[in-house]
Amino acid sequence: MKRRWIFSLLTASLVAGMVGTSYADVKVSGGELRVRGVMVDNKDTTTAGLSNGGFFEQRTRLNVDATADDAKIFLQVQDSRMWGGEVSTTSTGDDQAIDLSQGYVEFGKLFDKPLSVRIGRQSMAYGEHRLVGSLEWTNNARRFDAIKFTYKHDAADIDVWTAKVSDSGQAYGNDNNLNGIYASLKMVPKNAVDVYLLQKLNGTSDMNIYTIGGRVKGAVENLNIDYNAEVAIQSGDFDSDSSQSASAYAIRAGYTLADMMGLRVGVEYDVATGNKAGVSPSTTSADNEAFDNLYPTNHYLYGFTDDVNWTNTNAISVNVSLKPMDKVNVSAEYWNYTLAEENAAGKDDNGTELNVKVNHEMSKNINCELAYAMRDAGDVSTFAYPGSTTLYGAIPADKSSTFGYFMINVKFM
């Protein structure tokens, strides 16, 4: 509780200080209230005492915009909690749910050019979020403490940044950092074309991994076909003894029947390399061939149970979506997973998932989402529902589990 009051006092003092100046303009620019109820049934697990149940989690945000001379300031205060997570909802015990989700200053038109710099804690997401994502699915979301330059041109928008993920006590640039260059090209009509170079550093282990890749997203409008593809190659140092040599690609395509309630039928194939069974780059000098998924938003990309990542995988999906009525979207996916490299038991069947999701846009600012997923573990046991595994354990090989949620998200200005 003490920390909360200190944080609130500092925030209030900052805002009050801005308001007291003649050149500042401060306003509450918006916010969000999101509540999600989750249900899990994993009755066959053998790794936890609790095999099924549910919980509610809530996220509340308040956004503040301010201007001071040529600077723009953005603050996002966030309260993230699980219902009943305190000793008692009526107690006055220590509660550290409130945090600064974002807080940065931005300077634009540097040197009278379309160049800006953003300094501070901020959300960053690129492309399909396969490598760098804001992870808004989780209650806390992901943020980066970063310095990011953005250059906007008729031919391309380019971001260049350095972000400190954690401080390992090493010299700056050798902590746990993510550096990157991401360019969105505008020269190809009706297509989004991105190219990027990312660098992941960990000074403790001497990790220095480079990821170079590209992405294209577009449509053949006269044929009602849409497509999305991304490829990434990794090199560099996995640690002081081992090199990084890995790759991944993803291909998605769909065909839309506009006259049939907007029915879209799609397919997807996602591949990422892995290490062969028995290979341990962290303890030997063997190359690391497992693709590093970096900092993605994997929920919605490879199913809903969040145990499949863009590493050591071959994932195939057949999916459909349609709009049976105005502002209502219904979608379903079937996923089949195999490991790119067999495990020590010679198994590679990583099971399947079938999920269904309904979205209802009640108004411009209110959205409801309902989803249900059935996950079969195949020959390989798996930890689904990251963040809740301490409650619900692993899905044993050849066993199934179900997962569902209802979520309402209200955004306000």
HELIX and SHEET records of a PDB file:
HELIX    1   1 LYS A    2  VAL A   19  1                                  18    
HELIX    2   2 LEU A  110  ASP A  112  5                                   3    
HELIX    3   3 GLU A  221  LEU A  223  5                                   3    
HELIX    4   4 THR A  389  TYR A  392  1                                   4    
SHEET    1   A19 ALA A  24  ASP A  41  0                                        
SHEET    2   A19 ASN A  52  ALA A  68 -1                                        
SHEET    3   A19 ALA A  71  MET A  82 -1                                        
SHEET    4   A19 ILE A  98  PHE A 107 -1                                        
SHEET    5   A19 LEU A 115  GLN A 122 -1                                        
SHEET    6   A19 PHE A 144  LYS A 152 -1                                        
SHEET    7   A19 ALA A 156  SER A 166 -1                                        
SHEET    8   A19 ASN A 176  LEU A 185 -1                                        
SHEET    9   A19 ASN A 191  ASN A 202 -1                                        
SHEET   10   A19 MET A 207  VAL A 220 -1                                        
SHEET   11   A19 ILE A 225  ASP A 237 -1                                        
SHEET   12   A19 ALA A 246  LEU A 257 -1                                        
SHEET   13   A19 LEU A 263  ALA A 272 -1                                        
SHEET   14   A19 THR A 313  MET A 325 -1                                        
SHEET   15   A19 VAL A 328  THR A 338 -1                                        
SHEET   16   A19 ASP A 349  GLU A 361 -1                                        
SHEET   17   A19 ILE A 366  ASP A 376 -1                                        
SHEET   18   A19 SER A 400  PHE A 412 -1                                        
SHEET   19   A19 ALA A  24  ASP A  41 -1                                        
END                                                                             
